[in-house]
Amino acid sequence: MATLQEKLALLKDLEEENESVQSEIDDLMTEMARVPSEQRSVSEWGPKGTRTTRFIELSERQAELAEEIKLVTQAIGKEKPPKTVN
């Protein structure tokens, strides 16, 4: 079983990856906003376009990360505080 510190380190890694994924999603959204809406369906933003595919991949990874973060956070919450010596 993972120690509390290992769980905290994992949570930190997951949150950093989530921030990175969100940043890339934000960049893609900004890029898409620059493309006229009538041109999106025939460009990289079309249904099979590379940008659409990447956006979907990132969105799916973000959902996975959210679930992993939830599980790790719950596991951390179940940790008993260390005993103190008086």
C-alpha positions in Angstrom: 0.0 0.0 0.0 1.3 3.5 -0.8 2.3 5.8 1.9 0.7 9.1 2.5 3.7 10.9 1.0 3.6 8.7 -2.1 -0.1 9.5 -2.4 0.6 13.2 -2.0 3.4 13.0 -4.6 1.0 11.2 -7.0 -1.7 13.8 -6.4 0.8 16.6 -7.2 1.9 14.8 -10.5 -1.8 14.3 -11.5 -2.6 17.9 -10.8 0.4 19.1 -12.8 -0.5 17.0 -15.7 -4.1 18.2 -15.5 -2.9 21.8 -15.6 -0.8 21.0 -18.6 -3.7 19.4 -20.4 -5.9 22.3 -19.6 -3.3 24.7 -20.9 -3.2 22.8 -24.2 -7.0 22.7 -24.4 -7.0 26.5 -23.8 -4.5 27.0 -26.6 -6.5 24.9 -29.0 -9.7 26.8 -28.1 -7.9 30.1 -28.8 -6.6 28.7 -32.1 -10.1 27.5 -33.1 -11.6 30.9 -32.3 -9.3 32.4 -34.9 -10.7 30.2 -37.6 -13.9 31.5 -39.2 -16.8 29.3 -38.2 -17.7 28.5 -41.8 -14.2 27.2 -42.4 -13.9 25.0 -39.3 -15.8 22.0 -40.8 -13.4 21.7 -43.7 -10.1 22.4 -41.9 -8.1 20.8 -39.2 -11.1 21.5 -37.0 -13.4 19.3 -39.1 -14.9 16.1 -37.7 -11.8 14.0 -38.7 -9.3 16.9 -38.5 -6.0 16.7 -36.5 -7.0 19.5 -34.2 -10.4 18.0 -33.4 -8.8 14.7 -32.8 -6.2 16.2 -30.4 -8.9 18.2 -28.6 -10.9 15.0 -28.1 -7.8 13.1 -26.8 -7.0 15.9 -24.4 -10.6 16.0 -23.2 -10.7 12.3 -22.6 -7.3 12.5 -20.7 -8.7 15.3 -18.6 -11.7 13.2 -17.6 -9.3 10.3 -16.7 -7.2 12.7 -14.6 -10.2 14.0 -12.8 -11.2 10.5 -11.8 -7.7 9.6 -10.7 -7.4 12.8 -8.7 -10.8 12.1 -7.0 -9.6 8.6 -6.1 -6.3 9.7 -4.7 -7.9 12.5 -2.8 -10.3 10.1 -1.3 -7.5 7.7 -0.3 -5.6 10.6 1.3 -8.8 11.6 3.2 -9.0 8.1 4.6 -5.4 8.3 6.0 -5.2 8.3 9.8 -3.0 11.1 11.1 0.3 9.9 12.4 0.6 9.2 16.1 2.4 11.8 18.1 4.7 11.0 20.9 4.3 13.1 24.0 
